């Protein structure tokens, strides 16, 4: 049980931030290896670790009054496209039980990422238009296999945004979205039962999350962001052969 929790923490932290889709990986692991990540409370518990890892990495852009005044309104605009999804929660939750969606959603992520090879980004900063369009890309990532960071950052580059600005705005609109997701998941919480081992798993999740964010930022600024498309394309092919056997 502890090993399963550690796997969940590492997978969630790595794939939450690297542009490869955490939800897609969890669905794939569940159906490929029979791993069961049960308990809305535990997933919400680990979400606090990944949430705080973003706060830690972006602390210079958060604990600053001028940046707060600038990014809070942008992040609010960025999560607006998520609100209609509230009316389709059952349908969206159903996609997590259907691995046959993965070949197509991982392919969508691959296309987003690969196309950044031809869109180098520009000098445009974060604004309401960019935030809203990136928010639309974030809404698409409600489907397992579509990467949230991959779709939003790629969209920022397509819009001609500065690479660092696209990174910052992507995770600013992640913060309120993460809070909202945790609130929705808390509907299914039935009880709390944590031990010292769970604290250890939480710390691993936090540290791995910080590491993943730093790797993502380096890949983006170093113009290697598109290379993640090779991995997600492999996952698309793997999912196809697994769930659509010839």
C-alpha positions in Angstrom: 0.0 0.0 0.0 2.8 2.4 0.9 4.6 1.6 -2.4 1.4 2.3 -4.3 1.1 5.6 -2.6 4.7 6.5 -3.4 4.2 5.6 -7.0 1.1 7.8 -7.1 2.9 10.7 -5.5 5.9 10.5 -7.9 3.7 10.0 -11.0 1.4 12.8 -10.0 4.2 15.3 -9.3 6.2 14.5 -12.4 3.4 14.3 -14.9 1.4 17.1 -13.3 4.0 19.6 -14.5 5.9 18.0 -17.3 3.8 18.3 -20.5 2.8 14.6 -20.6 -0.6 14.5 -18.8 -0.8 13.3 -15.2 -4.4 12.1 -15.7 -3.5 10.1 -18.8 -0.7 8.4 -16.9 -2.9 7.4 -14.0 -5.5 5.9 -16.4 -2.8 4.1 -18.3 -1.2 2.7 -15.1 -4.6 1.7 -13.7 -5.4 -0.4 -16.8 -1.9 -1.6 -17.7 -0.7 -2.7 -14.3 -4.0 -3.0 -12.4 -2.9 -0.2 -9.9 -5.8 1.3 -8.1 -5.4 4.8 -6.8 -8.4 4.9 -4.6 -9.6 7.7 -2.4 -10.6 11.3 -3.4 -9.1 12.5 -0.1 -5.7 11.1 -0.8 -5.5 12.6 -4.3 -6.7 15.9 -2.8 -4.0 15.5 -0.1 -1.3 15.1 -2.7 -2.7 18.0 -4.7 -1.7 20.3 -1.8 1.9 19.2 -2.3 1.9 20.0 -6.0 0.1 23.2 -5.4 2.7 24.3 -2.9 5.5 23.3 -5.2 4.2 25.8 -7.7 4.0 28.5 -5.0 7.6 27.7 -4.1 9.0 27.9 -7.6 7.0 31.0 -8.5 7.4 32.7 -5.1 9.1 35.7 -6.7 6.1 36.2 -8.9 3.5 35.6 -6.1 4.9 37.3 -3.0 5.1 40.6 -4.7 2.2 43.2 -4.6 2.7 44.4 -8.1 2.7 40.9 -9.5 -0.4 40.0 -7.5 -2.2 43.0 -8.9 -1.2 42.0 -12.4 -1.7 38.2 -12.4 -4.7 37.7 -10.2 -7.1 39.3 -12.7 -5.4 37.4 -15.5 -5.8 34.1 -13.6 -9.5 34.7 -13.0 -10.0 35.3 -16.7 -8.0 32.2 -17.5 -10.3 29.9 -15.4 -13.5 31.2 -16.9 -13.6 28.5 -19.7 -13.6 25.8 -16.9 -17.0 26.8 -15.5 -19.2 25.2 -18.2 -17.4 21.9 -17.4 -19.2 21.8 -14.1 -22.4 20.8 -15.9 -20.6 17.8 -17.5 -18.9 16.4 -14.5 -20.3 12.9 -14.8 -19.4 12.7 -18.5 -15.9 13.9 -17.7 -15.4 11.5 -14.8 -16.6 8.7 -17.2 -13.6 9.4 -19.5 -11.3 8.3 -16.7 -12.8 4.8 -16.9 -12.4 4.6 -20.7 -8.7 3.9 -21.7 -9.7 3.9 -25.4 -9.7 7.6 -25.3 -5.9 7.7 -24.6 -4.5 7.1 -28.1 -6.4 10.2 -29.3 -5.8 12.5 -26.3 -2.1 11.7 -26.1 -1.9 12.4 -29.8 -3.5 15.8 -29.2 -0.9 16.6 -26.7 1.8 15.4 -29.1 0.5 17.8 -31.8 0.5 20.8 -29.4 4.0 20.1 -28.3 5.5 19.3 -31.7 4.1 22.4 -33.3 6.1 24.5 -30.8 9.1 23.6 -32.9 7.8 26.0 -35.5 6.5 28.7 -33.0 9.5 30.1 -31.2 7.5 32.5 -29.1 7.9 36.3 -29.2 8.0 39.3 -26.9 4.3 39.6 -26.1 3.5 39.6 -22.4 0.6 38.2 -20.4 -2.8 39.9 -21.1 -6.5 39.2 -20.9 -6.7 37.8 -24.5 -3.8 35.4 -24.0 -5.1 34.4 -20.6 -8.6 33.6 -22.0 -7.2 31.6 -24.9 -4.8 29.7 -22.7 -7.8 29.0 -20.4 -9.6 27.4 -23.3 -6.6 25.1 -23.8 -6.6 24.3 -20.1 -10.3 23.3 -20.3 -9.4 20.8 -23.1 -6.9 19.3 -20.6 -9.9 18.1 -18.5 -9.7 15.0 -20.8 -7.2 12.4 -19.6 -4.2 12.3 -21.9 -4.3 16.0 -22.8 -1.6 17.8 -20.9 -2.6 21.0 -19.0 0.9 22.5 -19.0 1.6 21.3 -22.6 -1.6 22.7 -24.1 -1.4 26.0 -22.2 2.2 26.8 -22.7 2.1 25.7 -26.4 -0.9 28.0 -26.9 1.0 30.8 -25.3 3.9 30.3 -27.8 1.4 30.1 -30.7 0.1 33.5 -29.6 3.6 35.0 -29.7 4.2 35.2 -26.0 7.6 35.4 -24.4 8.6 31.9 -23.2 9.0 32.9 -19.6 5.7 34.8 -19.6 3.9 31.8 -21.1 5.4 29.6 -18.3 4.4 32.0 -15.6 0.8 32.6 -16.9 0.3 28.9 -17.4 0.9 28.2 -13.7 -0.9 31.3 -12.5 -4.1 30.0 -14.2 -3.2 26.5 -12.7 -3.4 27.8 -9.1 -7.2 28.7 -9.0 -8.0 25.7 -11.2 -6.2 23.4 -8.8 -8.1 24.9 -5.9 -11.4 24.3 -7.8 -10.5 20.7 -8.6 -9.7 20.0 -5.0 -13.0 21.4 -3.9 -14.8 19.2 -6.4 -12.8 16.1 -5.3 -13.7 16.8 -1.7 -17.3 15.9 -2.4 -16.3 12.3 -2.2 -14.2 12.5 0.9 -15.5 10.0 3.4 -12.8 10.0 6.1 -9.3 11.0 7.0 -6.7 8.4 8.0 -3.1 9.6 7.6 0.1 8.3 9.1 3.7 9.2 9.2 4.2 7.3 5.9 1.7 9.6 4.2 3.6 12.7 5.4 6.7 11.1 3.7 4.8 10.5 0.5 3.6 14.2 0.6 7.2 15.4 1.0 8.3 13.2 -1.9 5.5 14.6 -4.0 6.5 18.2 -3.2 10.2 17.7 -3.9 9.5 15.9 -7.2 7.0 18.6 -8.2 9.7 21.3 -7.7 12.1 19.3 -9.7 9.6 18.7 -12.5 8.8 22.5 -12.7 12.5 23.3 -12.9 13.0 20.8 -15.7 10.0 22.1 -17.6 11.2 25.7 -17.3 14.7 24.8 -18.5 13.3 22.8 -21.4 11.1 25.6 -22.4 13.7 28.3 -22.2 16.3 26.0 -23.9 13.8 25.4 -26.8 13.6 21.7 -26.1 10.0 21.8 -25.1 8.8 20.2 -28.4 10.9 17.0 -27.5 8.3 15.9 -25.0 6.0 15.2 -28.1 8.1 12.2 -28.9 7.3 10.6 -25.5 3.5 11.4 -25.7 3.4 10.1 -29.3 4.9 6.9 -28.0 2.2 6.8 -25.4 -0.4 7.4 -28.0 0.9 4.4 -30.1 1.2 2.2 -27.0 -2.3 3.0 -25.9 -3.6 2.2 -29.4 -2.0 -1.2 -29.5 -3.1 -2.0 -25.9 -6.7 -0.9 -26.2 -7.3 -1.5 -29.9 -5.7 -4.9 -30.4 -5.4 -6.1 -34.0 
